[in-house]
Amino acid sequence: MHKLVEIKNVKKSYGKKMVLDEINLSIEQGEFVLISGKSGCGKSTLLNIIGLLDKFDKGEYIFNGVNVFKGFGVRERIRAYDIGFVFQSYCLLDNLSVKDNVLMPLFYNNTRINKECMNTMERYFEVFGLSKLRNTKVKYLSGGEKQRTAIVRAIVKNPALVVADEPTGNLDPINSKIIYKELGKLTELGKSVLVVTHNKDVFKNVCSKYKIEDGKIIDD
């Protein structure tokens, strides 16, 4: 299998506190990876590093064969086109509609919003129960509706990697299963999925499971 993500000997500290210590992790193309661990163990920090939202102190990060910190604009280009990020805090724009929030990343990376793109968005709206809310401003949504909007936003641009921080944290069991099913479908299309969660019961049948303890990543 082709390695999409290679994290090699990555270290990350905040002041004197070592959060990630010699982390090594590979994610294959089409692989579904789950990372768990206690609150504050460094799960979100690792996710932010892989999602190219944060830097590390030492180590190496190879994305699809490219060192992400060698070359002008490499990080920004990969983050814009190849990674879809689902934030635990949603990071939606309250005064924009659901539809405009979902399409916003496509404006930033100059993706042509054509009929195929719109059809993909509408299909996911249907799957996630957002069709009737497409023109509703985000500030009027429930927590679960915001979470589902954030997930559609992450996957509609067809990224190579979807990185999700507690994607089912604000969802009921039925919608949690829908999220798991749809993320699984992405891997069938050759996309890779990385999920950080406390809710391991939802994500039972994934390719690889890890947990972070004392700054180290180990098999779970």
Stockholm file with secondary structure:
# STOCKHOLM 1.0

chainA/1-220         MHKLVEIKNVKKSYGKKMVLDEINLSIEQGEFVLISGKSGCGKSTLLNIIGLLDKFDKGEYIFNGVNVFKGFGVRERIRAYDIGFVFQSYCLLDNLSVKDNVLMPLFYNNTRINKECMNTMERYFEVFGLSKLRNTKVKYLSGGEKQRTAIVRAIVKNPALVVADEPTGNLDPINSKIIYKELGKLTELGKSVLVVTHNKDVFKNVCSKYKIEDGKIIDD
#=GR chainA/1-220 SS CCEEEEEEEEEEEETTEEEEEEEEEEEETTCEEEEECCTTSSHHHHHHHHTTSSCCSEEEEEETTEETTSSTTHHHHHHHHTEEEECTTCCCCTTSBHHHHHHHHHHHTTCCCCHHHHHHHHHHHHHTTCGGGTTSBGGGSCHHHHHHHHHHHHHTTCCSEEEEESTTTTCCHHHHHHHHHHHHHHHHTTCEEEEECSCTTTTCSCSEEEEEETTEEEEC
#=GC SS_cons         CCEEEEEEEEEEEETTEEEEEEEEEEEETTCEEEEECCTTSSHHHHHHHHTTSSCCSEEEEEETTEETTSSTTHHHHHHHHTEEEECTTCCCCTTSBHHHHHHHHHHHTTCCCCHHHHHHHHHHHHHTTCGGGTTSBGGGSCHHHHHHHHHHHHHTTCCSEEEEESTTTTCCHHHHHHHHHHHHHHHHTTCEEEEECSCTTTTCSCSEEEEEETTEEEEC
//
